[in-house]
Amino acid sequence: MPAINLMSISLLYATSFAILLLGFLTALSSKDLIRLLIALELMFGAVFMSLIPLFAVAANPAFAASIIVIFTSAGELLVLIAAIVIQDRRVKNILVRDITAGGDKL
């Protein structure tokens, strides 16, 4: 099994951080729930990318962490899709500004 050199690991982590930052900034500036969903999926993708070098060093912990991340990502995706459907049925749009919590506008 070939070893991963330090340059490729640092490039992979830099790319993962850039994708995570892009997802975070997109989530902060999203105007509708679809963009928020895409931003959260970008952030989970960045977490998946950061697990890749761990497989070369410790495969069993990396596998366990990836299983946890996969189930978390799938659960988050299902909850957000349900929230989008409920929001669309309730107010006939998916804008973030129309989401209310406890009767108050956010």
C-alpha positions in Angstrom: 0.0 0.0 0.0 1.6 3.3 -1.1 2.1 5.9 1.6 0.6 9.3 1.1 3.2 12.1 1.2 2.8 15.2 3.3 2.3 17.5 0.2 -0.7 15.6 -1.0 -2.2 15.4 2.5 -1.8 19.2 3.0 -3.3 19.8 -0.5 -6.3 17.6 0.4 -6.8 19.3 3.7 -6.6 22.7 2.1 -9.1 21.8 -0.5 -11.4 20.3 2.2 -11.1 23.5 4.3 -11.9 25.6 1.2 -15.0 23.6 0.4 -16.0 23.7 4.1 -15.6 27.5 4.1 -17.6 27.8 0.9 -20.4 25.7 2.3 -20.4 27.7 5.6 -20.5 31.1 3.8 -23.2 29.8 1.5 -25.3 28.6 4.4 -25.0 32.0 6.1 -26.1 33.9 3.0 -28.8 31.5 1.7 -32.1 33.0 0.9 -34.0 29.7 0.4 -34.0 26.3 1.8 -32.6 24.6 -1.4 -29.4 26.7 -1.2 -29.2 25.9 2.5 -29.5 22.2 1.7 -26.7 22.5 -0.9 -24.5 24.4 1.5 -24.9 21.7 4.2 -24.1 19.0 1.7 -21.0 20.9 0.7 -19.9 20.9 4.4 -20.5 17.2 4.7 -18.5 16.6 1.5 -15.6 18.5 3.0 -15.8 16.3 6.1 -15.7 13.2 3.8 -12.6 14.6 2.1 -10.8 15.2 5.3 -11.3 11.5 6.2 -9.4 10.2 3.1 -5.8 10.6 4.5 -6.9 8.8 7.7 -7.6 5.6 5.8 -3.8 5.4 4.9 -2.8 5.6 8.6 -5.6 3.9 10.6 -8.2 2.2 8.4 -10.5 0.9 11.2 -11.1 4.2 13.0 -11.4 5.9 9.6 -14.1 3.4 8.6 -16.0 3.9 11.8 -15.8 7.7 11.5 -17.0 7.5 7.9 -20.0 5.3 8.8 -21.0 7.9 11.5 -20.6 10.7 9.0 -22.6 8.9 6.3 -25.5 8.2 8.7 -25.4 11.8 10.0 -25.4 13.2 6.5 -28.2 10.9 5.4 -30.3 11.9 8.5 -29.6 15.6 7.9 -30.6 15.3 4.2 -33.9 13.5 5.1 -34.8 16.1 7.7 -34.0 19.0 5.4 -36.0 17.5 2.5 -39.0 17.0 4.9 -38.6 20.6 6.1 -38.6 21.9 2.5 -41.7 19.9 1.7 -43.5 21.1 4.8 -42.5 24.7 4.3 -43.6 24.6 0.7 -47.0 23.1 1.6 -47.5 25.5 4.5 -46.6 28.9 2.9 -46.2 28.0 -0.8 -42.6 29.1 -1.0 -39.2 28.0 0.3 -37.7 31.4 1.3 -35.7 31.4 4.6 -37.3 34.7 5.6 -40.7 33.1 5.9 -39.6 30.4 8.4 -41.1 31.1 11.8 -40.1 29.6 15.2 -42.5 29.8 18.1 -44.7 32.3 16.2 -41.9 34.8 15.7 -40.4 35.7 12.4 -36.7 34.9 12.1 
